[in-house]
C-alpha cells in the first residue's frame, strides 16, 4: 500500500512540474473575476513582469494590452537596431 502512495505522489509531483512548464508563456493571462461586492473586473497577469493588473472594463484592458505589446515591439526594435549597429562596427 505504501508503495502505491509513493508512486501516486511521484506521479503527482511530475504532473505538477509539467503543468508549471506548460504554463510558462509570455502571453498575458486574462481572467474575469468578482470582488467581494460582486462587481466584475478583468485581471491580467503579465508573465514578463510577474505583476497583476486590474481593469474595470474590457476596453481599458484592451488598451493596456495593445500599449504593452507596442512597447514590447519597440523595445525589440531598439535591441535589433543596437545589434545591427554593433555588427556594422565589426
N, CA, C and O of each residue as an XYZ file, in Angstrom:
360
protein
N       0.822     -1.198      0.000
C       0.000      0.000      0.000
C       0.865      1.261      0.000
O       0.581      2.202     -0.742
N       1.909      1.290      0.818
C       2.782      2.460      0.858
C       3.457      2.701     -0.483
O       3.687      3.844     -0.877
N       3.771      1.614     -1.181
C       4.426      1.734     -2.481
C       3.526      2.475     -3.471
O       4.005      3.310     -4.238
N       2.215      2.172     -3.459
C       1.292      2.838     -4.377
C       1.135      4.307     -4.026
O       1.022      5.154     -4.912
N       1.128      4.608     -2.738
C       1.056      6.019     -2.333
C       2.302      6.764     -2.788
O       2.226      7.904     -3.246
N       3.442      6.112     -2.658
C       4.697      6.712     -3.106
C       4.654      6.979     -4.610
O       5.017      8.064     -5.066
N       4.203      5.973     -5.382
C       4.105      6.141     -6.832
C       3.110      7.246     -7.208
O       3.367      8.047     -8.106
N       1.980      7.273     -6.512
C       0.975      8.301     -6.790
C       1.543      9.688     -6.480
O       1.307     10.639     -7.227
N       2.281      9.802     -5.392
C       2.888     11.068     -5.006
C       3.925     11.511     -6.045
O       3.971     12.684     -6.417
N       4.736     10.592     -6.500
C       5.750     10.904     -7.515
C       5.091     11.333     -8.827
O       5.522     12.291     -9.469
N       4.040     10.605     -9.212
C       3.324     10.960    -10.436
C       2.712     12.342    -10.308
O       2.764     13.132    -11.251
N       2.127     12.648     -9.142
C       1.523     13.967     -8.910
C       2.578     15.064     -9.009
O       2.326     16.102     -9.621
N       3.735     14.858     -8.427
C       4.812     15.848     -8.493
C       5.262     16.062     -9.938
O       5.504     17.193    -10.358
N       5.372     14.976    -10.688
C       5.756     15.067    -12.093
C       4.705     15.823    -12.895
O       5.044     16.657    -13.734
N       3.439     15.537    -12.642
C       2.352     16.210    -13.338
C       2.361     17.707    -13.027
O       2.214     18.524    -13.936
N       2.530     18.075    -11.761
C       2.560     19.484    -11.381
C       3.728     20.212    -12.045
O       3.586     21.362    -12.460
N       4.871     19.552    -12.145
C       6.020     20.160    -12.825
C       5.712     20.379    -14.300
O       6.073     21.408    -14.869
N       5.039     19.402    -14.919
C       4.656     19.552    -16.327
C       3.690     20.713    -16.513
O       3.836     21.499    -17.449
N       2.709     20.828    -15.632
C       1.727     21.916    -15.731
C       2.416     23.268    -15.583
O       2.121     24.195    -16.338
N       3.328     23.393    -14.622
C       4.061     24.647    -14.444
C       4.877     24.977    -15.694
O       4.935     26.134    -16.110
N       5.506     23.967    -16.290
C       6.291     24.174    -17.501
C       5.397     24.608    -18.659
O       5.751     25.510    -19.418
N       4.240     23.964    -18.793
C       3.331     24.278    -19.891
C       2.741     25.673    -19.751
O       2.421     26.315    -20.751
N       2.596     26.149    -18.515
C       2.010     27.469    -18.287
C       3.011     28.600    -18.455
O       2.609     29.763    -18.463
N       4.277     28.309    -18.588
C       5.269     29.370    -18.717
C       5.230     29.916    -20.135
O       5.976     29.482    -21.013
N       4.375     30.842    -20.325
C       4.218     31.511    -21.605
C       4.448     32.999    -21.403
O       4.348     33.502    -20.284
N       4.748     33.682    -22.455
C       4.969     35.119    -22.346
C       3.692     35.910    -22.602
O       3.660     37.123    -22.391
N       2.646     35.235    -23.053
C       1.379     35.915    -23.286
C       0.720     36.216    -21.946
O       0.736     35.374    -21.048
N       0.142     37.401    -21.800
C      -0.553     37.717    -20.544
C      -1.766     36.810    -20.343
O      -2.434     36.425    -21.303
N      -2.034     36.482    -19.109
C      -3.184     35.649    -18.770
C      -4.320     36.562    -18.332
O      -4.171     37.321    -17.375
N      -5.454     36.497    -19.023
C      -6.599     37.371    -18.761
C      -7.712     36.542    -18.131
O      -8.095     35.497    -18.657
N      -8.232     37.021    -16.990
C      -9.261     36.288    -16.266
C     -10.327     37.257    -15.761
O     -10.011     38.313    -15.213
N     -11.593     36.884    -15.954
C     -12.679     37.642    -15.337
C     -12.796     37.217    -13.884
O     -12.784     36.024    -13.582
N     -12.908     38.178    -12.987
C     -13.046     37.886    -11.555
C     -14.166     38.739    -10.965
O     -14.678     39.659    -11.603
N     -14.526     38.406     -9.733
C     -15.519     39.202     -8.991
C     -14.916     39.574     -7.640
O     -14.260     38.763     -6.986
N     -15.158     40.827     -7.239
C     -14.697     41.225     -5.909
C     -15.736     40.804     -4.870
O     -16.744     40.188     -5.215
N     -15.499     41.127     -3.621
C     -16.388     40.643     -2.562
C     -17.771     41.288     -2.586
O     -18.690     40.816     -1.916
N     -17.921     42.367     -3.356
C     -19.220     43.016     -3.505
C     -19.948     42.554     -4.769
O     -21.035     43.042     -5.077
N     -19.340     41.604     -5.504
C     -19.990     41.040     -6.672
C     -19.727     41.768     -7.975
O     -20.292     41.412     -9.009
N     -18.871     42.789     -7.939
C     -18.564     43.533     -9.165
C     -17.525     42.771     -9.982
O     -16.543     42.261     -9.440
N     -17.753     42.703    -11.279
C     -16.827     42.010    -12.172
C     -15.678     42.927    -12.574
O     -15.843     44.138    -12.721
N     -14.524     42.321    -12.746
C     -13.363     43.048    -13.262
C     -12.452     42.075    -13.981
O     -12.526     40.863    -13.777
N     -11.597     42.617    -14.820
C     -10.616     41.810    -15.536
C      -9.288     41.878    -14.810
O      -8.822     42.956    -14.439
N      -8.686     40.720    -14.611
C      -7.352     40.671    -14.030
C      -6.410     40.131    -15.088
O      -6.663     39.086    -15.687
N      -5.321     40.852    -15.313
C      -4.318     40.421    -16.284
C      -3.026     40.163    -15.529
O      -2.528     41.020    -14.800
N      -2.493     38.959    -15.722
C      -1.200     38.624    -15.135
C      -0.166     38.670    -16.250
O      -0.261     37.942    -17.238
N       0.817     39.536    -16.073
C       1.889     39.692    -17.058
C       3.067     38.836    -16.611
O       3.707     39.120    -15.599
N       3.347     37.778    -17.382
C       4.417     36.850    -17.017
C       5.794     37.501    -17.086
O       6.693     37.135    -16.329
N       5.961     38.458    -17.985
C       7.285     39.066    -18.132
C       7.652     39.936    -16.931
O       8.818     39.990    -16.540
N       6.664     40.621    -16.341
C       6.945     41.470    -15.177
C       6.519     40.816    -13.869
O       6.840     41.310    -12.788
N       5.796     39.703    -13.972
C       5.283     38.983    -12.797
C       4.358     39.871    -11.948
O       4.378     39.815    -10.719
N       3.547     40.692    -12.636
C       2.621     41.592    -11.948
C       1.195     41.337    -12.389
O       0.945     40.881    -13.505
N       0.248     41.641    -11.483
C      -1.181     41.552    -11.759
C      -1.704     42.957    -12.017
O      -1.332     43.904    -11.323
N      -2.566     43.089    -13.013
C      -3.203     44.362    -13.326
C      -4.706     44.157    -13.316
O      -5.199     43.118    -13.756
N      -5.435     45.146    -12.814
C      -6.883     45.038    -12.675
C      -7.544     46.139    -13.486
O      -7.137     47.300    -13.434
N      -8.593     45.749    -14.254
C      -9.312     46.701    -15.089
C     -10.806     46.526    -14.892
O     -11.308     45.405    -14.823
N     -11.516     47.655    -14.801
C     -12.957     47.598    -14.595
C     -13.725     47.369    -15.885
O     -14.879     46.940    -15.854
N     -13.092     47.652    -17.028
C     -13.787     47.441    -18.304
C     -12.890     46.679    -19.273
O     -11.662     46.705    -19.184
N     -13.554     46.005    -20.196
C     -12.820     45.265    -21.216
C     -12.051     46.223    -22.123
O     -10.954     45.911    -22.588
N     -12.646     47.401    -22.368
C     -11.987     48.394    -23.223
C     -10.670     48.855    -22.603
O      -9.665     48.960    -23.306
N     -10.658     49.129    -21.304
C      -9.420     49.536    -20.632
C      -8.364     48.442    -20.709
O      -7.181     48.721    -20.908
N      -8.799     47.192    -20.549
C      -7.854     46.060    -20.625
C      -7.276     45.949    -22.036
O      -6.079     45.710    -22.199
N      -8.116     46.121    -23.047
C      -7.626     46.042    -24.432
C      -6.626     47.154    -24.727
O      -5.612     46.922    -25.385
N      -6.907     48.345    -24.247
C      -5.975     49.469    -24.452
C      -4.636     49.144    -23.812
O      -3.587     49.350    -24.424
N      -4.665     48.636    -22.577
C      -3.413     48.302    -21.899
C      -2.662     47.201    -22.650
O      -1.445     47.285    -22.817
N      -3.384     46.166    -23.105
C      -2.736     45.078    -23.835
C      -2.096     45.578    -25.128
O      -0.969     45.206    -25.456
N      -2.823     46.424    -25.858
C      -2.259     46.972    -27.101
C      -1.038     47.831    -26.821
O      -0.039     47.742    -27.535
N      -1.107     48.651    -25.801
C       0.011     49.517    -25.436
C       1.210     48.689    -24.980
O       2.351     48.998    -25.325
N       0.950     47.637    -24.205
C       2.018     46.761    -23.722
C       2.705     46.057    -24.885
O       3.932     45.975    -24.925
N       1.922     45.551    -25.826
C       2.515     44.886    -26.994
C       3.315     45.865    -27.830
O       4.375     45.517    -28.351
N       2.815     47.098    -27.964
C       3.537     48.113    -28.733
C       4.877     48.420    -28.071
O       5.898     48.532    -28.750
N       4.874     48.553    -26.751
C       6.123     48.833    -26.036
C       7.100     47.683    -26.185
O       8.298     47.913    -26.354
N       6.617     46.447    -26.126
C       7.497     45.292    -26.301
C       8.080     45.289    -27.706
O       9.260     44.995    -27.895
N       7.243     45.619    -28.699
C       7.711     45.657    -30.080
C       8.768     46.736    -30.250
O       9.784     46.515    -30.909
N       8.535     47.900    -29.660
C       9.505     48.993    -29.752
C      10.821     48.603    -29.079
O      11.895     48.901    -29.600
N      10.743     47.948    -27.942
C      11.952     47.506    -27.249
C      12.703     46.496    -28.102
O      13.929     46.548    -28.195
N      11.978     45.582    -28.722
C      12.619     44.601    -29.593
C      13.281     45.293    -30.786
O      14.376     44.911    -31.197
N      12.613     46.314    -31.344
C      13.192     47.052    -32.466
C      14.472     47.757    -32.042
O      15.468     47.739    -32.764
N      14.437     48.382    -30.857
C      15.625     49.079    -30.359
C      16.787     48.107    -30.181
O      17.919     48.418    -30.553
N      16.515     46.935    -29.618
C      17.578     45.941    -29.431
C      18.133     45.465    -30.772
O      19.341     45.284    -30.924
N      17.247     45.265    -31.731
C      17.687     44.827    -33.051
C      18.560     45.893    -33.712
O      19.602     45.578    -34.287
N      18.132     47.156    -33.629
C      18.920     48.242    -34.222
C      20.280     48.372    -33.540
O      21.290     48.607    -34.203
N      20.304     48.221    -32.224
C      21.564     48.286    -31.492
C      22.501     47.162    -31.928
O      23.693     47.385    -32.136
N      21.962     45.967    -32.062
C      22.782     44.837    -32.510
C      23.298     45.044    -33.926
O      24.438     44.696    -34.234
N      22.462     45.611    -34.786
C      22.893     45.880    -36.158
C      24.009     46.917    -36.187
O      24.968     46.779    -36.947
N      23.889     47.958    -35.360
C      24.953     48.972    -35.292
C      26.258     48.353    -34.818
O      27.330     48.674    -35.332
N      26.164     47.469    -33.840
C      27.370     46.801    -33.340
C      27.994     45.911    -34.403
O      29.218     45.818    -34.496
N      27.162     45.258    -35.204
C      27.689     44.418    -36.274
C      28.391     45.247    -37.350
O      29.404     44.827    -37.908
N      27.842     46.425    -37.632
C      28.442     47.287    -38.650
C      29.821     47.773    -38.217
O      30.697     47.997    -39.052
N      30.009     47.932    -36.919
C      31.310     48.375    -36.404
C      32.384     47.322    -36.613
O      33.562     47.648    -36.758
N      31.978     46.062    -36.628
C      32.949     44.977    -36.806
C      33.367     44.969    -38.231
O      34.185     44.140    -38.630
